[in-house]
Amino acid sequence: MAAPLRIGIAGYGNLGRGVAAAVGQNPDMELAGIFTRRSPAEITAPTPAVPVLPWDELLEHRDRVDVLILCGGSKADLPEHGPALAAHFTTVDSFDTHAKIPEYFAAVDASARAGGHTAIISVGWDPGMFSLNRLLGEALLPDGATYTFWGKGLSQGHSDAVRRVPGVAGAVQYTVPSDEAIAAVRSGRRPELTTRQKHTRECYVVLEDGADAAAVEQAIVTMPHYFADYDTTVRFISADELARDHATMPHGGFVIRSGSTGSGSSQVVEYRLDLGSNPEFTASVLVAYARAAARLNAGGQVGAKTVLDVPPGLLSPKSAEELRAELL
C-alpha cells in the first residue's frame, strides 16, 4: 500500500480549515503541517498530532510535504506566495482574479519550472469546475453562447477585497444573479446580457472607529476587477450584526451553454452548484487537485497547470482500471 500523500496547509483561515477537514475525508492523504503567519499558539489543529508551525519555517519542512495547498487571498497574498512557494514545493492554489490569471500563471510557471515542481493554479469552482464546464459547452456546441451566473452567495475573494479597504473592520459580499436573466438564457433565446444585467453585488461592512463611510463606499464601488462593472450596494452594519447574520458561507451558481445542432435543434446544457459552504467546497476541490499535482510531478510534468490541463482521472484515488469499470 502506497504511503499517504503528505499535505501542507499555508494559511489557516476559512479555506485552510476547510482543507484540513477535506484531507480527513481522504484515506490516501494525511495532514503534514499547518503553516501560519499568526502565532501558532492561536491555532487549534484538527488533531494534536498535526504540527502548527510559523510561516517562516516553511522551507525547513519542504522535505516533509508532498503538496502545499496555498490558502491565502487572491488580492494580496497569492500574487506573492504563489511564485515564491512554487520554487520550493509542488503547490495548489485558488487564485480567482480572472483578469489576472494569465500573468499569475506566467509568474508561477517560471518559478515552478526552475524548482522542478508542479503548480496547479486557480483551482476551485470558479475558476475551476465552472471553467471546465465552459470548455465542454463550447466544444460540444460550437454554435452557441455560454453564460455564467454566480450566487446568491458569499464570495470569499470579493469579501477579502472589501476587508482590505482602509477603514473596514469587517465585511462580507454577496453576489446575486438576476432571475430574469437566467430565465431568458434557459429559454434558448441566447440573449445578449451586460455584466450589470446578470448580477448585482451586496456588501455588508463594519467600519473601523473614525472611518469615513462615504470614502469607504466609494473605494468599494469603484474597485476594478471586483465591483466597478456591477451595480453594488454597500450597507454599513455593526460587528454584532455581522457575526449574527453573516457567519455562514453559502454560494453556488450556474454555467449554461445554449446552442443549436444539425438542422437547428435547440440544445441547452446546464451545470449547477448549490453549496452550503463555499470555503469547504473550494477546499474539497483543492484537495482533489493536490492528488493530481503529486501524480503529475511524479510523472515529470513540471511548471504551472490549470484545471484545463489536468486529466480528470488523476483527481480520483481509484485506479484507471477501477474508473473504467465503475464510471464509464
C-alpha positions as CSV (number, residue, x, y, z in Angstrom):
1,M,0.0,0.0,0.0
2,A,1.4,3.4,-1.0
3,A,2.3,5.9,1.7
4,P,-0.3,8.6,2.3
5,L,0.1,11.8,0.4
6,R,1.5,14.4,2.8
7,I,-0.4,17.7,2.6
8,G,0.7,21.0,4.0
9,I,-1.6,24.0,4.5
10,A,-0.2,27.5,4.0
11,G,-2.6,29.9,5.8
12,Y,-5.3,28.8,8.2
13,G,-8.4,30.9,7.8
14,N,-11.8,29.6,6.5
15,L,-10.3,28.0,3.4
16,G,-7.4,26.4,5.4
17,R,-9.8,24.9,7.9
18,G,-11.8,23.5,5.0
19,V,-8.7,21.9,3.6
20,A,-7.9,20.2,6.9
21,A,-11.5,18.8,7.0
22,A,-11.2,17.6,3.4
23,V,-7.9,15.9,3.9
24,G,-9.6,14.0,6.8
25,Q,-12.1,12.6,4.3
26,N,-9.4,11.1,2.0
27,P,-7.8,8.0,3.4
28,D,-4.9,8.2,1.0
29,M,-3.8,11.6,2.5
30,E,-2.5,12.9,5.8
31,L,-2.0,16.4,7.1
32,A,1.7,17.0,7.4
33,G,1.5,20.5,8.9
34,I,-0.2,23.9,9.1
35,F,1.9,27.0,8.5
36,T,0.6,30.3,9.8
37,R,1.6,33.9,9.9
38,R,-0.3,34.2,13.2
39,S,1.1,32.8,16.5
40,P,0.9,29.0,16.2
41,A,-0.4,29.1,19.8
42,E,-3.6,30.7,18.4
43,I,-4.3,27.8,16.1
44,T,-6.2,24.7,17.1
45,A,-5.1,21.8,14.8
46,P,-7.6,19.1,13.8
47,T,-5.7,16.6,15.9
48,P,-2.8,17.0,18.4
49,A,-0.6,15.1,16.0
50,V,-0.7,17.8,13.4
51,P,2.1,20.4,13.9
52,V,1.2,24.0,13.7
53,L,4.3,25.9,12.6
54,P,5.4,29.5,11.9
55,W,5.2,30.7,8.3
56,D,9.0,31.5,8.4
57,E,9.7,27.8,8.9
58,L,8.1,26.7,5.7
59,L,11.2,26.0,3.8
60,E,12.7,24.0,6.6
61,H,9.9,21.4,6.2
62,R,9.8,21.1,2.4
63,D,11.0,17.5,2.5
64,R,8.1,16.6,4.8
65,V,5.4,18.0,2.5
66,D,4.4,16.4,-0.9
67,V,1.9,19.1,-1.8
68,L,1.5,22.5,-0.2
69,I,-2.0,24.0,-0.6
70,L,-2.0,27.8,-0.5
71,C,-4.9,29.2,1.3
72,G,-4.3,33.0,1.1
73,G,-6.4,35.6,-0.6
74,S,-6.1,36.4,-4.3
75,K,-5.9,40.2,-3.9
76,A,-2.6,40.4,-1.9
77,D,-1.5,37.0,-0.7
78,L,-1.3,34.7,-3.6
79,P,0.4,37.0,-6.1
80,E,3.4,37.0,-3.7
81,H,3.1,33.5,-2.2
82,G,2.3,31.6,-5.4
83,P,5.5,32.2,-7.3
84,A,7.7,32.2,-4.2
85,L,6.5,28.9,-2.9
86,A,6.2,27.1,-6.3
87,A,10.0,27.3,-6.4
88,H,10.2,25.0,-3.4
89,F,7.0,23.0,-3.3
90,T,4.5,21.3,-5.5
91,T,1.5,23.6,-4.9
92,V,-2.2,24.0,-5.5
93,D,-4.0,27.4,-5.0
94,S,-7.3,29.1,-5.6
95,F,-6.2,32.3,-7.3
96,D,-9.5,33.7,-8.6
97,T,-8.9,37.2,-10.1
98,H,-9.9,36.1,-13.6
99,A,-8.5,39.1,-15.5
100,K,-5.0,38.5,-13.9
101,I,-4.8,34.7,-14.4
102,P,-2.5,34.8,-17.5
103,E,0.1,37.0,-15.7
104,Y,-0.2,35.0,-12.5
105,F,0.2,31.7,-14.5
106,A,3.4,33.1,-16.1
107,A,5.0,34.1,-12.8
108,V,4.2,30.8,-11.1
109,D,5.2,28.7,-14.1
110,A,8.7,30.3,-14.2
111,S,9.2,29.6,-10.5
112,A,7.8,26.0,-10.6
113,R,9.9,25.1,-13.6
114,A,13.1,26.5,-12.0
115,G,12.5,24.4,-8.9
116,G,11.3,21.2,-10.7
117,H,7.9,21.4,-9.1
118,T,4.3,21.3,-10.4
119,A,1.8,24.1,-9.5
120,I,-1.9,23.9,-10.3
121,I,-3.3,27.4,-10.1
122,S,-6.9,28.8,-9.9
123,V,-8.4,25.7,-8.5
124,G,-11.9,25.8,-7.0
125,W,-15.4,26.1,-8.5
126,D,-14.9,29.4,-10.5
127,P,-12.3,29.4,-11.7
128,G,-12.2,25.6,-11.6
129,M,-15.2,23.5,-12.1
130,F,-17.1,26.2,-13.9
131,S,-14.1,26.7,-16.2
132,L,-14.2,23.0,-17.2
133,N,-17.9,23.3,-17.9
134,R,-17.5,26.4,-20.1
135,L,-14.9,24.5,-22.1
136,L,-17.1,21.4,-22.5
137,G,-20.1,23.5,-23.5
138,E,-18.1,25.4,-26.2
139,A,-16.5,22.2,-27.5
140,L,-19.8,20.3,-27.7
141,L,-21.9,23.2,-29.0
142,P,-19.7,25.4,-31.2
143,D,-22.8,27.2,-32.5
144,G,-23.9,28.8,-29.2
145,A,-23.3,31.1,-26.3
146,T,-22.1,30.5,-22.8
147,Y,-23.5,32.2,-19.7
148,T,-22.1,32.0,-16.1
149,F,-24.2,33.1,-13.1
150,W,-23.0,33.2,-9.5
151,G,-25.0,33.1,-6.3
152,K,-26.9,34.0,-4.5
153,G,-23.9,33.5,-2.2
154,L,-21.0,34.8,-0.2
155,S,-17.9,35.3,-2.3
156,Q,-14.6,34.7,-0.3
157,G,-12.4,36.6,-2.8
158,H,-14.7,39.7,-3.0
159,S,-15.2,39.7,0.7
160,D,-11.5,39.6,1.3
161,A,-11.1,42.5,-1.2
162,V,-13.6,44.6,0.8
163,R,-11.9,43.8,4.1
164,R,-8.7,45.2,2.7
165,V,-10.2,48.7,2.0
166,P,-8.8,51.2,4.5
167,G,-11.4,51.9,7.2
168,V,-13.1,48.5,7.0
169,A,-13.0,46.4,10.2
170,G,-15.0,43.5,8.8
171,A,-17.2,42.7,5.8
172,V,-18.9,40.1,3.6
173,Q,-20.0,40.4,0.0
174,Y,-22.9,38.6,-1.7
175,T,-23.3,38.0,-5.4
176,V,-26.9,38.0,-6.6
177,P,-27.9,36.7,-10.0
178,S,-30.9,38.1,-12.0
179,D,-33.8,35.6,-12.1
180,E,-35.0,37.3,-15.3
181,A,-31.6,36.9,-17.0
182,I,-31.4,33.2,-16.0
183,A,-34.9,32.5,-17.3
184,A,-34.0,34.2,-20.7
185,V,-30.9,32.0,-21.1
186,R,-32.7,28.8,-20.2
187,S,-35.3,29.5,-22.8
188,G,-32.6,29.0,-25.5
189,R,-33.1,32.5,-26.9
190,R,-29.4,33.4,-26.4
191,P,-29.9,36.9,-25.1
192,E,-27.0,39.5,-25.1
193,L,-26.5,40.4,-21.5
194,T,-24.2,43.0,-20.0
195,T,-22.3,42.4,-16.8
196,R,-24.8,44.7,-14.9
197,Q,-27.8,42.8,-16.3
198,K,-26.6,39.4,-15.0
199,H,-25.7,40.2,-11.3
200,T,-25.7,42.7,-8.5
201,R,-23.4,42.8,-5.6
202,E,-24.3,43.5,-2.0
203,C,-21.6,44.4,0.6
204,Y,-22.2,44.4,4.4
205,V,-19.4,46.4,6.0
206,V,-18.3,47.1,9.6
207,L,-16.4,50.4,9.8
208,E,-13.3,51.0,11.9
209,D,-13.7,53.7,14.5
210,G,-13.5,57.1,12.9
211,A,-13.6,55.8,9.3
212,D,-15.3,57.9,6.6
213,A,-18.2,55.9,5.4
214,A,-18.5,57.8,2.1
215,A,-14.9,57.3,1.3
216,V,-15.1,53.5,2.1
217,E,-18.2,53.1,-0.1
218,Q,-16.5,55.0,-3.0
219,A,-13.4,52.8,-2.7
220,I,-15.5,49.7,-2.9
221,V,-17.9,50.5,-5.7
222,T,-15.1,51.8,-8.0
223,M,-12.7,48.8,-7.3
224,P,-11.5,47.4,-10.7
225,H,-11.9,43.6,-11.3
226,Y,-14.3,43.3,-8.3
227,F,-17.1,45.9,-8.2
228,A,-16.6,48.7,-10.9
229,D,-18.7,46.8,-13.5
230,Y,-21.6,45.9,-11.3
231,D,-24.5,47.7,-9.5
232,T,-23.1,47.4,-6.0
233,T,-24.9,48.2,-2.7
234,V,-22.9,48.9,0.4
235,R,-24.7,48.5,3.7
236,F,-23.0,49.5,7.0
237,I,-23.7,47.3,10.0
238,S,-22.4,46.6,13.4
239,A,-19.9,43.9,14.3
240,D,-22.6,42.1,16.3
241,E,-24.9,42.1,13.2
242,L,-22.0,40.7,11.0
243,A,-21.4,37.9,13.5
244,R,-25.1,37.1,14.0
245,D,-26.4,37.4,10.4
246,H,-23.5,36.6,8.1
247,A,-21.5,33.8,9.7
248,T,-22.5,31.1,7.2
249,M,-20.9,31.0,3.7
250,P,-23.4,29.6,1.2
251,H,-22.8,30.0,-2.5
252,G,-23.4,28.4,-5.9
253,G,-24.3,29.2,-9.4
254,F,-24.8,28.0,-13.0
255,V,-22.9,27.6,-16.2
256,I,-25.3,27.4,-19.2
257,R,-24.4,26.7,-22.8
258,S,-27.2,27.5,-25.2
259,G,-26.7,26.3,-28.8
260,S,-28.0,24.5,-31.8
261,T,-27.0,21.4,-33.7
262,G,-27.7,19.8,-37.1
263,S,-30.8,21.3,-38.6
264,G,-31.1,23.9,-35.9
265,S,-32.3,21.8,-33.0
266,S,-32.1,23.9,-29.8
267,Q,-29.7,22.4,-27.1
268,V,-29.2,23.8,-23.6
269,V,-26.6,22.3,-21.3
270,E,-26.5,23.4,-17.6
271,Y,-24.1,22.7,-14.7
272,R,-25.3,23.9,-11.3
273,L,-23.8,24.1,-7.8
274,D,-25.7,24.7,-4.6
275,L,-23.2,25.0,-1.8
276,G,-23.9,25.1,1.9
277,S,-20.3,26.2,2.5
278,N,-18.3,28.0,-0.1
279,P,-14.9,27.5,1.6
280,E,-15.5,23.9,2.4
281,F,-16.4,23.0,-1.2
282,T,-13.5,25.0,-2.6
283,A,-11.2,23.2,-0.2
284,S,-12.5,19.9,-1.3
285,V,-11.7,20.8,-4.9
286,L,-8.2,21.9,-3.9
287,V,-7.6,18.6,-2.1
288,A,-8.6,16.5,-5.1
289,Y,-6.2,18.6,-7.3
290,A,-3.4,18.1,-4.8
291,R,-3.6,14.4,-5.6
292,A,-3.4,15.2,-9.3
293,A,-0.5,17.6,-8.7
294,A,1.5,14.9,-6.9
295,R,0.9,12.5,-9.8
296,L,1.8,15.0,-12.4
297,N,5.0,15.9,-10.6
298,A,5.9,12.2,-10.2
299,G,5.5,11.9,-14.0
300,G,7.9,14.7,-14.7
301,Q,5.3,17.3,-15.7
302,V,6.6,20.4,-14.0
303,G,5.5,24.0,-14.2
304,A,2.2,25.7,-13.8
305,K,-1.1,24.0,-14.8
306,T,-4.8,24.8,-14.6
307,V,-7.8,22.6,-14.3
308,L,-8.0,22.7,-18.1
309,D,-4.7,20.8,-18.3
310,V,-5.3,18.0,-15.8
311,P,-6.8,14.7,-16.9
312,P,-9.9,14.1,-14.6
313,G,-8.8,10.6,-13.8
314,L,-5.9,12.0,-11.8
315,L,-8.3,13.6,-9.3
316,S,-9.6,10.2,-8.1
317,P,-7.9,7.9,-5.6
318,K,-9.2,5.0,-7.8
319,S,-7.0,3.4,-10.4
320,A,-7.7,3.8,-14.1
321,E,-9.0,0.2,-14.2
322,E,-11.4,0.9,-11.4
323,L,-12.7,4.1,-13.1
324,R,-13.3,2.3,-16.4
325,A,-15.2,-0.4,-14.7
326,E,-17.3,1.8,-12.4
327,L,-17.9,5.1,-14.0
328,L,-17.8,4.8,-17.8
